[in-house]
């Protein structure tokens, strides 16, 4: 068993239609000392909570009904309508395909994680979001992420 990292003083908005899955993720977040976890099951609740609570990190289920995940991520990244357009977004996908991954990345997802999520995998992605900040660029009324540079040491 691995010891959970500690991410104190951060808050997370967890957007997933499944109360069961939100409970599982919330438990993993609590293990990493993330005690301020706000939950939303739909786009309307997510939008209200996002503005009211101003979370440090957003975890977004990509499979929200009616394409609401796309609308949600686009709304977060629109600096004309969102005062917190640079909030890191971790997208959770149950059945990722190339099109969905590319779309999420183009809309500004920081990280993409595949369900089911293990605690270690979640903590690794959170650590990446927190410890390796991404740069942003503004264009056409939205914020987008600058792609990460590929290190030559990997090859």
N, C-alpha and C positions, 0 to 999 in steps of 0.2 A: 504494500500500500504506500502510495506517495503522499508526502505532506503537501497540503495546499499552500500556495503562495498567499501573501497578504496584500490586499489592495484597499487599505482603509481610506475613509473620507471620500470615496467615489460613489456615485449613484448610477443606477442602471434602469432604463425603461425597457421592459421585456414585453414584446408584442407578439402574441401567439394566440390563435383561437382556441387551443386546447388547454383547459384548466389543469388537466393531468400533466401535460408537458411543461406548463409554466411552473407547476409545483416542483418538478424534477430539476429544472434549470435554477429556480430560486434556491433550492437546497445546495446546489453546487456553488452558487454565488455566495451564499452565506458561509460556506466552508472557506472561501477565499476572503473573508472579512468584509464582503460587500453587503452591508446591512440595509442600505437604502435602495430597495428594489421596488420599482413601481410597475404595475402590470396593466396591460390593455389587451382586450380580446378582438378589437376591431379598430378600423381606421379613425372613426370619430372619437373614441375614447383615447386612442394614441395621440391624436392631434391636441386634444385638450390637456392631457397629462404632460406632453412634451413642452407646451408653452408654460403651464403652471409650475412644473417641477424642475425644468431645465436640467435634465440628466446629463451626466458626464459621458455616458456611453448608451447607445441604443442597440438592442438585440432584436432583429426583425425577422419573423418567419416569412420566407419568400412565397409560401403557399396560401396567403390570405385569400379569401373569396373575392371574386369580381376584379381581380388585378389590383387590389388595394395595396399590395406590397410595393408595386411599381409607383403608384400614386404617393404612397407614404415616403419612399426614399426620394422621389423627385421633389416633394414638398419640403423635406428636411434640407435638401441641397439648394433650394431656391432662396438666394439671399434677399430677394425682393419681398418675400413673404415670411421668411424664417429668420428670427434674430439669432438663432443658434445653428447656422448652416454648416458649421465646421465640427459638429458633434460626431465623434467616431461611430460608425454603424457596422455592426457585425451581423451579416446576413446568414440565416440558417436555412438550409435546403434539404428537403427529404429525398428528392430524386433530381440531382443536378444534371443538366445537360449543357452542352457548349453554349447554346443560345442564351439560356438563363444566366449562366455564369458571366458571359460577356455583357449582357444587359445590366446585371447588378453592378459589375465593375464600372461600366460606362456611366451609370447613374450615381456612382460615388460610394460604393461599399468599400469599407476598409479591409475587411476580411470576410471570407466565405467559409462556412463550416458545414459539414454534412451531418444530418441526423441519421441515426441516433448519436448523441454527443456524449463522449466520455468526459469525466471531470478533468483528466490530464489534458485532453485536447482543448477543452474550453479554456482552461487556465493558460495554455500555450498561446492561444489566439488573443486572449485578454492581455497577456504580457506583451505581445507584439504591438497591440494597439496603444498600450500605455508607455512602453519603453522605447518604441521605435516610431516616433510621430511621423506622419505623412505630411508632405507639402501640398498646398492647394493652389489652384488657379481659378480665376473668375472669367467667365465667358457667357455671353447670351443670357444674363440674368441668373446664372446658376454657378455653384461652386463645384469644381471637379478635382479629383486627386491627381497629382503628378505621379506617373508610374515609378515604382521603385527601380533603382539602378541595379543592374545585374553585376554581381561582384566577379571579377576575373579569378578570384581565389577558388571559386566553385568548380572551375574547369581544369 
